């Protein structure tokens, strides 16, 4: 039977936030305000999104509203990536390209091959999972490429001095950054089902869906996430690499600030 916790159940779940706050107080972690703020912000944001989705997902509403929602998600995600990796030059436009490429690849496959029907009710959640799960890896790879080029500047310039073009001089460091960004998602994909039940599957089961049907949806979602993460980190890593070299193959990444 579908699960509907109701407003009373939602209010009761706040007890779990109180548990977290209590543990922070007992252990003197000083995180009480942060926990309350995080829980309150999540509540307000999700309720606002729920109201907006109720409008956008109306069966009589044009799917153009859903595409506009997806575009807004991509722009917001690109801005979030830029803010979290401020040292990386012109990252906003690069993140836009990366999320756009991931969208073309993953959403194109899922809808183009009729894995899911193209509807507002499927487009927005799948695009959200694609963008949301790619953000952290995108920030990580951008920072890692930048820091590798900066911290190993002497090695890179030595390789350039030996006559290697910038692409070849940077290749080992870009490869290391890509591995660092992709490994967590690979490990999460391997552990799914054995160590934890992921969110999409859990939500479907709680909503009353048969477990095997929930599993099929979850597998497609996991492949969506894996493909989107691989696409975004590759585009961003190669883009950051190009922006840290001039056309005549000189490294232009600034040196690390001297700590005083």
C-alpha positions in Angstrom: 0.0 0.0 0.0 1.5 3.4 -0.9 3.1 5.3 1.9 1.7 8.7 2.8 3.2 10.1 6.0 1.0 13.2 6.1 1.7 16.5 7.8 1.6 14.9 11.3 4.1 12.3 10.3 6.4 15.0 8.8 6.2 17.0 12.0 7.0 13.8 14.0 10.2 13.2 11.9 11.6 16.5 13.3 12.4 14.4 16.4 15.3 13.0 14.4 16.7 16.5 13.9 16.4 17.0 17.7 18.4 13.8 18.2 21.2 15.2 16.0 21.1 18.5 17.9 21.2 16.7 21.2 24.2 14.6 20.3 26.0 17.8 19.1 25.2 19.4 22.5 26.3 16.4 24.5 29.6 16.1 22.6 30.1 19.9 22.6 30.5 19.9 18.8 29.1 23.4 18.4 27.0 22.3 15.4 23.5 22.9 16.8 22.8 26.1 14.9 24.1 24.6 11.6 21.9 21.5 12.1 18.8 23.6 12.8 19.5 25.9 9.9 20.2 23.0 7.5 17.0 21.2 8.5 14.9 24.4 8.2 16.4 25.4 4.9 15.9 21.9 3.5 12.2 22.0 4.6 11.5 25.4 3.1 13.4 24.6 -0.2 11.7 21.3 -0.7 8.2 22.6 0.1 8.8 25.5 -2.4 10.0 23.0 -5.0 7.0 20.8 -4.3 4.6 23.7 -4.9 6.4 24.6 -8.1 6.5 21.0 -9.3 2.8 20.7 -8.6 2.2 23.4 -11.2 4.8 22.3 -13.7 3.9 18.6 -13.6 0.2 19.2 -14.2 -0.9 16.9 -17.1 -2.4 19.8 -18.9 0.8 21.9 -18.7 3.1 22.2 -21.7 6.3 20.2 -21.4 8.1 23.4 -22.4 7.8 24.4 -18.7 9.8 21.2 -17.8 12.5 22.0 -20.3 12.7 25.5 -18.8 13.1 23.9 -15.3 16.0 21.8 -16.6 17.7 24.8 -18.2 17.4 26.6 -14.9 18.9 23.7 -13.0 21.9 23.6 -15.3 22.6 27.3 -14.9 22.3 27.1 -11.1 24.6 24.0 -11.0 27.2 25.8 -13.2 27.1 28.8 -10.8 27.5 26.5 -7.8 30.5 24.8 -9.4 32.0 28.2 -10.1 31.6 29.3 -6.5 33.0 26.2 -5.1 36.1 26.3 -7.3 36.8 30.1 -7.5 40.5 29.7 -8.3 39.7 28.0 -11.7 39.4 30.6 -14.4 36.2 31.0 -16.4 34.7 27.8 -14.9 31.0 28.9 -15.2 30.9 28.6 -19.0 32.9 25.4 -18.9 30.5 23.9 -16.4 27.6 24.9 -18.6 29.1 23.1 -21.5 29.9 20.0 -19.4 26.3 19.8 -18.0 24.9 20.4 -21.5 27.1 17.6 -22.9 26.0 15.2 -20.2 22.4 16.1 -20.8 22.7 15.4 -24.5 24.4 12.0 -23.8 22.4 10.7 -20.9 18.9 12.2 -21.4 19.3 11.5 -25.2 20.0 7.8 -24.5 17.2 7.4 -21.9 14.5 9.1 -24.0 15.9 8.5 -27.4 16.0 4.7 -26.8 12.6 4.8 -25.0 14.0 3.6 -21.7 11.6 6.2 -20.1 8.7 8.0 -21.8 9.4 11.7 -22.5 7.1 13.3 -20.0 7.4 16.2 -17.5 7.1 13.6 -14.7 10.2 11.8 -16.0 12.3 14.6 -17.5 12.7 16.8 -14.4 13.6 14.0 -11.9 16.1 12.4 -14.3 17.7 15.7 -15.3 17.9 16.6 -11.6 19.7 13.4 -10.8 22.0 13.9 -13.7 23.0 17.4 -12.7 23.0 16.9 -8.9 25.2 13.9 -8.9 27.6 15.4 -11.3 28.2 18.6 -9.4 30.5 17.3 -6.7 32.6 15.3 -9.1 32.8 18.4 -11.4 34.0 20.6 -8.6 36.5 18.0 -7.5 38.1 17.5 -11.0 38.3 21.2 -11.7 40.1 21.8 -8.4 42.4 18.8 -8.8 43.5 19.7 -12.3 44.2 23.3 -11.2 46.1 22.2 -8.1 48.1 19.6 -10.0 49.2 22.1 -12.6 50.0 24.6 -9.9 51.8 22.4 -7.4 53.7 20.5 -10.0 54.5 23.5 -12.1 58.2 22.6 -12.3 57.5 19.1 -13.6 55.1 20.4 -16.2 57.5 23.1 -17.4 60.3 20.5 -17.5 58.1 18.4 -19.8 57.4 21.4 -21.9 61.1 22.2 -22.1 61.7 18.8 -23.5 59.5 19.6 -26.4 56.2 18.1 -25.4 53.1 20.0 -26.4 50.9 21.2 -23.5 48.4 18.4 -23.9 51.1 15.7 -23.5 52.8 17.6 -20.7 49.6 17.8 -18.7 48.3 14.3 -19.5 49.6 12.5 -16.3 48.1 15.1 -14.0 44.8 15.3 -15.9 44.6 11.5 -15.8 45.2 11.5 -12.0 42.5 14.1 -11.5 40.0 12.2 -13.6 40.6 9.0 -11.6 40.2 10.9 -8.4 36.8 12.3 -9.5 35.5 9.0 -11.0 36.5 6.4 -8.4 34.0 7.5 -5.8 31.1 7.1 -8.2 32.5 3.8 -9.4 32.7 2.5 -5.9 29.2 3.7 -5.1 27.9 1.9 -8.2 29.6 -1.3 -7.1 28.1 -1.1 -3.6 24.6 -0.3 -4.5 22.1 -2.9 -3.3 24.6 -4.7 -1.1 25.7 -1.9 1.2 22.7 0.5 0.8 19.5 0.9 -1.0 19.7 4.1 -3.1 17.1 6.9 -3.0 15.1 6.2 -6.1 14.6 2.6 -5.3 13.7 3.3 -1.7 11.3 6.0 -2.7 9.5 3.7 -5.2 9.3 0.9 -2.7 7.8 3.2 -0.1 5.4 4.5 -2.7 4.1 0.9 -3.2 6.0 -0.1 -6.3 6.9 -3.8 -6.7 10.6 -4.3 -5.7 11.7 -5.8 -9.0 10.1 -2.8 -10.9 11.9 -0.4 -8.5 15.2 -2.3 -9.1 14.8 -1.8 -12.9 14.3 1.9 -12.5 17.2 2.2 -10.1 19.6 0.4 -12.4 18.7 2.8 -15.3 19.2 5.7 -12.9 22.6 4.4 -11.7 23.7 4.1 -15.3 22.4 7.7 -15.9 24.5 9.0 -13.0 27.6 7.0 -14.0 27.4 8.3 -17.6 26.7 11.9 -16.6 29.6 12.0 -14.1 32.0 10.5 -16.6 30.9 13.0 -19.2 31.0 16.1 -17.0 34.4 15.4 -15.4 36.0 14.7 -18.7 34.7 17.9 -20.4 35.7 20.0 -17.4 39.2 18.4 -16.9 40.1 18.9 -20.6 38.6 22.4 -20.6 40.5 23.5 -17.5 43.7 22.0 -18.9 43.4 24.0 -22.1 42.7 27.2 -20.2 45.8 26.9 -18.1 48.1 27.0 -21.2 48.5 29.6 -23.8 48.4 28.8 -27.5 52.1 28.7 -27.7 52.2 26.0 -24.9 53.1 28.2 -21.9 51.7 27.3 -18.5 49.9 30.3 -17.0 48.5 28.9 -13.8 49.4 31.3 -10.9 51.7 30.1 -8.2 50.3 29.0 -4.8 50.1 32.0 -2.4 52.8 32.1 0.2 51.5 31.4 3.7 52.6 33.8 6.4 
